Amino acid sequence: MKKLKTFLTSRLFLFLCGLASCLAFAPYFIFPVLWFSFALLAVKNNQAGHRACFFNAFCFGAGLGVTGMNWLAHAMLLGDGYYAWLVPLIWIGFGFVFGAYYGVTAWLASFAKPGVPRWLAFAGWFCVIEWVRGWAFSGFPWNVVGNIWNGYLPILQSVSVIGVYGLGFLTVLLFTTPYFGRKLRPTLWALLALTALYGLGAWRLYDAANEAVWGIKVRVVQPNVPCTLKWDPREAQNNINKMIRLSKTNNDEITHIVWPESAVSFLINYNEPARLQLMAAMKQGSVLITGAMRGIDPVEQSVANSLVVLDDLTNITASYDKAHLVPFGEYTPLRGILPLEKFVPFDSDIVAGPGPRTIPVERAPAAGPLVCYEAIFSGQVVEKKHRPQWIINVTNDGWYGLSAGPHHHFAMAQTRAVEEGLPLVRSANTGISAVIDPYGRILGSLGLEDEGVIDSPLPKAIPPTPFAQYGNIIPLLLAGLCILLSIRHKKST
């Protein structure tokens, strides 16, 4: 009985550590919390067997999944609360998902000898499993550890070389140095390494240029239309009128206007009379870039969640269809089995586009469009063979109110700008909208539930970063080296 009590108490404490670990992420960025919790997990698993390592890490990951994803519950409570019954299932489900990924990481590391080999193995496998989480089962790279550094821009500069998974790898490697017990030297070395990483990033920022593309001034519109009104047919015209008003006020110098995801709720390519009213938002020669629903097949009544470029006569000059769709939001997995409907009010599922591509934009460099959470997928945001010169990210995020979710989403978009060395212009329906330069510096922003515009020059892209050229090969090689060293150490002993 005493052993069972000790067992449960220990696992409960790890679960609580996981709960607290969400404070390291946006909008808080209290990274010492994660240092403490990861160090504790490492110490617990140093001498533990395979099964104990798995369950220790499972409890830790489950705690992080519950708090780190609790903002999704806000979407379930919108409107008439029809989906409120899903809230506890969401907490349990994401607790299980994160617990499973963390548990598998620790289980794989447990095959290394205790001490330095297991320390190296855990950091290496952690990087690999986070990368797998970024694409397996359509991908779910939320709460990737490297994103705790968005509040510390000099340290975030390292993602231009090693990507967010590589930064997560270094973070875990450094944060688990108390693994060595009472020895103070490893922790001091970790602090020195963190200071060096900060110094190198600060030097990169100090040497960074502040160049803009000549002749371009972008206006980012944030209308702050509540989700309860966004899809209400009775409010559709009022919503359009609000965006037109925000777009045309004092717009003499504006060349490009960016509206958020699905700002145009009608099928933009099928309804020319409705589309013509958008001319009121633009002056002669300007360009409107907007999120819109685009009809694909009138017979099957299929639609795409798109980004569309319009000239000043509202001719569609370019379009991009969202490729990475949200399960249950834009399509229903296992339709006919699960008693659920998607949130977007169209009869059929949203049709996915072909993937990252570069599109032409009149009077501006070619752009890489991203719709909504496509911006969270490291190494999957631009067309490699035809590199764009800026990224346009349109999103809604109104589903999540004032929760941490929009902050997480914005932080990941900011990371993509640094990874790719490209400026990113982001228009969000209810926030957070921003113009971000290739070093992750925010040139202008609007907070959650603010209504307004951002007028900004378009920053110039910088030459392709090492990450832009090689992608996640770099962090995976680092992780593989650590795993090989842990195996070699085991064999040599």
Buried (B, 14 or more C-beta within 10 A) or exposed (E): EEEEEEEEEBBEBBBBBBBBBBBBBBBBBBBEBBBBBBBBBBBBBBEBEEEBBBBBBBBBBBBBBBBBBBBBBBBBBBEEEEBEEBBEEBBEBBBBBBBBBBBBBBBBBBBBBEBBBBBBBBBBBBBBBBBBBBBEEEBBBBBBBBBBBBBBBBBBBBBBBBBBBBBBBBBBBBBBBBBBEEEEEBBEEBEEBBEEBBEBBBEBBEEBEEEBBEEBBBBBBBBBBBBEEBBBEEBBEEBBBBBBEBBBEEBEEBBBBBBBBBBBBBBBBEEEEBBEEBBEBBBEEBBBBBBBBBBBEEEEEBBBBBBBBBBBEBEBBBBBBBBBBBBBBBBBEEEEEEEBEBBBEBEEBBBBBEEBBBBEBBEBBBBBBBBBBBBBBBBBBBBEEEBBBBBBBBBBBBBBBBBBBBBBBBBBBBBBBBBBBBBBBBBBBBBBBBBBBBBBBBBBBBBBBEBBBBBBBBBBBBEBBBBBEBBBEBBBEBBEEBBEBBBEBBEEE
